[in-house]
Amino acid sequence: MLKIWGRNTSSNVQKVIWALAEMKLPFERIDVGGAFGKTKDPFYLAMNPNSLVPTLEEEDGFTMWESNSIVRYLAGKHQNRTLEPADLKVRARAQMWMDWQLSVMAPAITLVFWGLIRTLPEKRDPNAIQAGKEKTMVAAKMMDAQLGKTKFMAGDEFSYGDIPVGIMIYRYMQLIPERPATPNLDRWYAAISGRAAFKEQIAVVPLS
């Protein structure tokens, strides 16, 4: 059975376990990172020199890190069309939104997440939190515009392009209640959050 090393409160770990649940692939998840530590232990650094989570470890000893790359690898390996679009252009768009999550959405909402969830109230920087909220709302509007053209991020079918941004919007909905109207994004979020894999792997994990 393949192993996923990483705590399930990590947004990056959540991408992988959501994808695995969509593909109905059995896996063992092992708590490391955060309060669990171990990411700087020699055995872990041998698999992942970044000392971050997640790390994929397959039955034959193959390992890899970087959450979006793991999701793409697993979908490609198992030829799973629920996640990896057959059409090259749709697949490229899905991968584009995965990369956009890393470069735009994640840095924006991380300011809010760390400020409100992982910082004591007396140590919070309200200016940094507000700046993060504003950047996140701009990113959400970009998604809303795209979702006015397509049912899902890359096209009219769910794909792995929806997973990384879906994890971010799960946080957005909870952390920024004063958000602007985004009817297309709301419709999409209702669809992805209603999926069995999301309910099993994401909705049950509180922000921490």
C-alpha positions as CSV (number, residue, x, y, z in Angstrom):
1,M,0.0,0.0,0.0
2,L,1.3,3.4,-0.8
3,K,2.1,5.8,2.0
4,I,1.5,9.5,2.4
5,W,3.7,11.1,5.0
6,G,2.1,14.2,6.4
7,R,-0.5,15.5,8.9
8,N,-4.0,15.9,7.5
9,T,-4.2,19.5,8.7
10,S,-1.7,20.5,6.0
11,S,-3.3,22.0,2.9
12,N,-0.7,20.3,0.7
13,V,-1.3,16.9,2.3
14,Q,-5.0,17.5,1.8
15,K,-4.6,17.9,-2.0
16,V,-3.1,14.4,-2.2
17,I,-5.5,12.5,0.0
18,W,-8.4,14.2,-1.7
19,A,-7.1,13.1,-5.0
20,L,-6.5,9.5,-3.7
21,A,-10.0,9.4,-2.4
22,E,-11.4,10.5,-5.8
23,M,-9.4,7.7,-7.5
24,K,-10.5,5.2,-4.7
25,L,-6.9,4.2,-4.2
26,P,-6.1,2.7,-0.8
27,F,-3.3,4.5,1.2
28,E,-1.7,4.8,4.6
29,R,-1.2,8.3,5.9
30,I,1.5,8.8,8.5
31,D,1.5,11.9,10.8
32,V,4.6,14.0,10.4
33,G,5.2,17.7,10.3
34,G,3.9,20.4,12.6
35,A,3.4,19.2,16.2
36,F,4.3,15.7,15.1
37,G,7.8,16.7,14.0
38,K,10.1,14.1,12.3
39,T,10.5,16.0,9.1
40,K,14.1,16.8,10.0
41,D,15.0,13.3,11.0
42,P,17.5,11.6,8.7
43,F,15.1,8.9,7.4
44,Y,12.6,11.7,6.3
45,L,15.2,14.0,4.8
46,A,16.4,11.0,2.7
47,M,12.9,11.0,1.1
48,N,12.3,14.7,1.1
49,P,15.3,17.1,1.5
50,N,12.8,20.0,1.7
51,S,11.8,18.8,5.2
52,L,8.2,19.5,4.3
53,V,5.0,17.6,3.8
54,P,3.7,15.6,2.0
55,T,5.9,12.9,0.7
56,L,4.7,10.0,-1.4
57,E,6.3,6.6,-0.8
58,E,5.2,3.8,-3.1
59,E,5.4,0.0,-2.5
60,D,8.6,-0.3,-4.6
61,G,10.4,2.4,-2.7
62,F,9.8,5.2,-5.2
63,T,9.4,8.6,-3.4
64,M,8.5,12.1,-4.5
65,W,7.5,15.4,-3.0
66,E,5.6,18.6,-4.1
67,S,1.9,18.1,-3.7
68,N,0.7,19.2,-7.1
69,S,3.3,17.0,-8.8
70,I,2.2,14.1,-6.7
71,V,-1.4,14.5,-7.7
72,R,-0.5,14.7,-11.4
73,Y,1.8,11.7,-11.1
74,L,-0.8,9.5,-9.5
75,A,-3.5,10.5,-11.9
76,G,-1.2,9.9,-14.9
77,K,0.0,6.6,-13.5
78,H,-3.4,5.2,-12.9
79,Q,-4.8,6.8,-16.1
80,N,-7.6,8.3,-14.1
81,R,-9.8,10.4,-16.3
82,T,-11.8,11.7,-13.3
83,L,-8.7,13.8,-12.5
84,E,-6.6,14.0,-15.6
85,P,-8.4,15.3,-18.6
86,A,-7.8,13.3,-21.8
87,D,-7.9,16.5,-24.0
88,L,-4.4,18.0,-24.0
89,K,-5.6,21.6,-23.9
90,V,-8.1,21.0,-21.0
91,R,-5.3,19.1,-19.2
92,A,-3.0,22.1,-19.7
93,R,-5.6,24.5,-18.2
94,A,-6.0,22.2,-15.2
95,Q,-2.3,22.3,-14.6
96,M,-2.2,26.0,-15.1
97,W,-4.7,26.5,-12.3
98,M,-2.7,24.2,-10.1
99,D,0.3,26.3,-10.6
100,W,-1.7,29.5,-10.1
101,Q,-2.8,28.2,-6.7
102,L,0.9,28.0,-5.7
103,S,2.0,31.4,-7.1
104,V,-1.1,33.6,-6.4
105,M,-3.8,32.1,-4.2
106,A,-1.7,30.3,-1.6
107,P,0.6,33.3,-0.8
108,A,-2.4,35.6,-0.4
109,I,-4.5,33.4,1.9
110,T,-1.5,32.2,3.9
111,L,-1.3,35.7,5.4
112,V,-4.8,35.4,6.6
113,F,-4.6,31.8,7.7
114,W,-1.4,32.3,9.8
115,G,-2.6,35.5,11.1
116,L,-6.0,34.3,12.3
117,I,-5.4,30.6,13.0
118,R,-1.8,30.1,14.0
119,T,-1.0,33.4,15.8
120,L,-2.1,34.4,19.2
121,P,-4.6,37.4,19.2
122,E,-2.2,39.7,21.0
123,K,0.6,39.0,18.4
124,R,-1.5,39.4,15.2
125,D,-0.6,42.0,12.6
126,P,-4.0,43.4,11.4
127,N,-2.4,45.2,8.5
128,A,-0.9,41.9,7.2
129,I,-4.1,40.1,7.7
130,Q,-6.1,42.8,5.9
131,A,-3.6,42.8,3.0
132,G,-3.9,39.0,2.7
133,K,-7.7,39.3,2.7
134,E,-7.7,41.9,-0.1
135,K,-5.3,39.8,-2.2
136,T,-7.3,36.7,-1.7
137,M,-10.5,38.4,-2.7
138,V,-8.9,39.6,-5.9
139,A,-7.8,36.0,-6.6
140,A,-11.3,34.7,-5.8
141,K,-12.8,37.2,-8.3
142,M,-10.4,35.8,-11.0
143,M,-11.7,32.3,-10.3
144,D,-15.3,33.6,-10.4
145,A,-14.7,35.1,-13.8
146,Q,-13.3,31.8,-15.1
147,L,-16.2,29.9,-13.6
148,G,-18.6,32.1,-15.5
149,K,-17.2,30.5,-18.6
150,T,-16.8,26.8,-17.5
151,K,-18.5,24.6,-15.0
152,F,-15.2,23.7,-13.4
153,M,-11.8,25.3,-13.4
154,A,-10.4,23.7,-16.6
155,G,-13.6,22.9,-18.4
156,D,-17.0,21.3,-17.9
157,E,-15.8,18.3,-15.9
158,F,-14.2,18.0,-12.5
159,S,-10.4,17.5,-12.7
160,Y,-7.2,17.8,-10.6
161,G,-7.3,21.5,-11.6
162,D,-10.1,21.9,-9.0
163,I,-8.3,20.3,-6.1
164,P,-5.6,22.8,-5.0
165,V,-7.8,25.8,-5.5
166,G,-10.6,23.9,-3.8
167,I,-8.5,23.5,-0.7
168,M,-7.8,27.3,-0.7
169,I,-11.5,28.2,-1.1
170,Y,-12.4,25.9,1.8
171,R,-10.2,28.2,3.9
172,Y,-11.5,31.4,2.2
173,M,-15.1,30.6,3.0
174,Q,-14.3,30.2,6.7
175,L,-11.7,33.0,7.1
176,I,-13.2,35.8,5.1
177,P,-16.9,36.1,5.8
178,E,-17.0,39.7,4.5
179,R,-16.1,38.5,1.0
180,P,-17.6,40.1,-2.2
181,A,-20.4,38.3,-4.2
182,T,-19.0,35.5,-6.4
183,P,-22.0,33.6,-7.7
184,N,-20.0,31.4,-10.1
185,L,-17.4,30.5,-7.5
186,D,-20.2,29.8,-4.9
187,R,-21.9,27.4,-7.4
188,W,-18.7,25.6,-8.1
189,Y,-17.8,25.4,-4.4
190,A,-21.1,23.8,-3.7
191,A,-20.4,21.2,-6.3
192,I,-16.9,20.3,-5.2
193,S,-17.7,20.4,-1.5
194,G,-20.6,18.0,-2.1
195,R,-18.3,15.3,-3.5
196,A,-17.8,12.3,-1.3
197,A,-14.0,12.5,-1.4
198,F,-14.1,16.1,-0.2
199,K,-16.5,15.2,2.6
200,E,-14.4,12.3,3.7
201,Q,-10.9,13.9,3.6
202,I,-11.4,17.7,3.8
203,A,-14.6,18.8,5.5
204,V,-14.0,16.7,8.6
205,V,-10.6,18.4,9.3
206,P,-10.9,21.8,11.2
207,L,-8.5,24.6,10.4
208,S,-5.6,24.5,12.7
